[in-house]
């Protein structure tokens, strides 16, 4: 395995991500989508969030290129990767899982799967509400002293 971190790998001149970004910035959306997709496939099964990001980026490029049907398919694929990420990370990092569910919801909404999108948003909100409730419990270590009315 390379000793480079993810930032260095992305900025590496030879990386598919960097090439995709350059192509996208140059307006070559179909070619950029191809590179994003290749990068997504490299991350499948290892880093589902990165794979989801790459498929999402490819889908957005295909939309810009006027290839709506292909883009919708990739939005679904991206959503599935974000959902898999959320399910995997939930036991160890619920906040990251909520983010993953929100990203999946966004992708499915872009793929016109609004029912699934709403359900994933509902799950994300439930996780966030539970986290907020736990944070409130943790902050209250001692009860605030309030003197009784009329007494000492």
HELIX and SHEET records of a PDB file:
HELIX    1   1 UNK A    6  UNK A   11  1                                   6    
HELIX    2   2 UNK A   16  UNK A   25  1                                  10    
HELIX    3   3 UNK A   29  UNK A   43  1                                  15    
HELIX    4   4 UNK A   48  UNK A   64  1                                  17    
HELIX    5   5 UNK A   68  UNK A   89  1                                  22    
HELIX    6   6 UNK A   94  UNK A  110  1                                  17    
HELIX    7   7 UNK A  114  UNK A  139  1                                  26    
END                                                                             
